Amino acid sequence: MRDYSDKGQELLRESEEWETGQRGKDSRALSIEEEQNLESTLKLQMVSLRLPIDWIEAIKQEASKKGLKYQPYIRHIIGEHLQKLPLEIRISRLEDAVFKKAAGG
């Protein structure tokens, strides 16, 4: 399983570079090929979500407290969740086995 903590830190550093202007100074639009190469290199895929407005406002407030914009913060939250996911899966499997054994299965 991938170590998402490193990826999360990498994304936070990257967002800092965008915010400080170290990235994105070139104002020309990317060609389709350049955009595909960039997404492939960074292993990113654009997604679109519809979230309740109050969620977005709460996320923006929390992100601001951490000195981040809300989209990089959302990536960070997802990365943290994915890092914890294997433990949750193991616990779930253990619970299933215990309850199955207790039920005589």
C-alpha angles and dihedrals in degrees: 000000000000121000101240094182090074091046090049091052090047091052091049090052090047092051089051089054090052092047094049093046097248086123128038099033091128104085097194118109117251120247116244089255092050091049092049090048091050094049091046093049094048091039091229130145125193115239133181124215132183108216131173111270092236090056091053091049091049091048091049091052093050092045091051090054087057094045093250138120114245100252095055087045091054089052088051092051091049091047091051090050092050091050090057096041098089091058091050090050091050091049091048092051091047091050091049091051093047094048091045091052092045089052090054096256 
